[in-house]
Amino acid sequence: MTAEIRRFLLESLSEMNYDTDDVDDDTVLGPAGADLESLALAELAMRVEDHYGVRFEDDEAELFAAMTVGEFCAAVADRVKTASAT
Amino acid sequence: VSASGAVTGIGLVTPVGAAVDEVFDAVCAGRSGLARPPGDHALHGVVDVAAFSPPVAADSVIPPKDARLVDRSIVMALRAAEDALADAGIVVGRDVDPYRVAVVVSGVGGLGTLADQAVERSTRGRLGVSPFMLPGVLPNMAAARTAIKFGIRGCTSSVGTACAAGGQSLGEALRVLRAGEADVVVCGCTEAPLFPTFADAFGNALALARGWADPTAASRPFDRRRNGLVLGEAAGVFVLERPEFARARGARVRAEVLGWGATNDAHHPTTPRPDGSSAAESMRIALRDAGLGTTDVGYLNAHGTGTKAGDAAEARAIRAVFGDDMPPVSSTKGVTGHLLGASGVVEAAIAVAALRRGLLPPTHNLDDPDPACDLAHVRGGPLAAPVEAVMSNSFGFGGHNVSVVLGRGDG
């Protein structure tokens, strides 16, 4: 599941015109790493919602900035699991 | 305090070229910017004819990750602003204090992108709407993104006076300079109206030219057979400076904006006041503001869009102000189409070229002048005439009338 989410994330970043060559599991999504700014983080959350049918609260999307790629994929996987369990 | 504004740079994106001389040569030679919509264009099958500008890649003027969903109007404006500042030789921060630079860049905004997003919303729901939409469509964003791109920190604004917005932006820029609020103003207008919803709105209002087998014949200001306007897309940006500031930094002053006037018809949302009295008053105010008399004006670039009512009302207004001694008059929209708000800036650029080259462009397609438009037409070809001052008219839906007077620079 996590590998699939990582693939989805990289495809999304690429479609959003971000360079993904140097992105790995330890890359932070926000300004310290991949440099996603607030609107891009909001779009990323929407893409996940659209693709996986899960819902994020506004303040959750803001937390993505501090996450690494690995943490983000785990968080999404966890959310998908929770959503499918209920 | 400045009496006038020095034109030191011009940047254009138009259906007939980007360089001022290229645009001027096209309108003088009747090299039309009008065409049938290509098969892959959204307007294919929607309108017979329009005036298309060349593509401008968003990521050529905006960093790629910020360039998504930015409306074409904003992209064209940034290209025009870049060219205008380069033409003026100004780097903000190097040549001028960023807080002493102002922006007045106008236009109706990114309505085409808004229309696309409305379709996405109705088909996909909430998730169809991009968080990037607002900075891509709001009507202030051409001005705001100009400030962001060039590090301009002074007062920035855009005016919403429809097809009078370009002329009014030059006037507002002059007002800012005269008030001493800036040394340099980046001013202009941008319009990207070539999408189906917008074109159909004009078509259903019976404002568009129709029934012309040759698309280049469709825009014919003041001609007896005219039957409407042809929509076009364009951006135009001027760099206007306090003349003292421009000369102190050794800039070449191509022309000066000497004065302007603005009135409203107070008549109808779209139909011009038939007697042209408010339009006439805006011309008189502009002359007074420039300190000139009617005989000082050597050329008048009319708004002249090719609609029955608009051209006749403007002709009445011009005659009321200038009488039989009126200067040579032409509308260059026969070649460019109606560039909406941007037309005021593109036509001011044409006026600058006329001043510098002593050549007055004709009204293209004016084969049989309408007796209701009794003017000193330039037609059949350009007219050689050295001129010291020119007037450019721009009128907009809402009854907005703007007249701008320009005079010669020093080279």
Contacts between the chains, C-beta under 8 A, distances in Angstrom:
chain1	res1	chain2	res2	distance
A	16	B	65	6.4
A	16	B	68	6.9
A	17	B	59	7.4
A	17	B	64	4.0
A	17	B	65	4.5
A	17	B	67	6.7
A	17	B	68	6.3
A	18	B	65	5.5
A	35	B	65	7.9
A	39	B	131	4.6
A	39	B	132	5.5
A	39	B	135	7.6
A	40	B	65	6.8
A	42	B	131	4.2
A	43	B	130	6.6
A	43	B	131	5.3
A	43	B	132	6.8
A	46	B	127	5.5
A	46	B	131	7.2
A	49	B	127	6.3
A	50	B	127	4.6
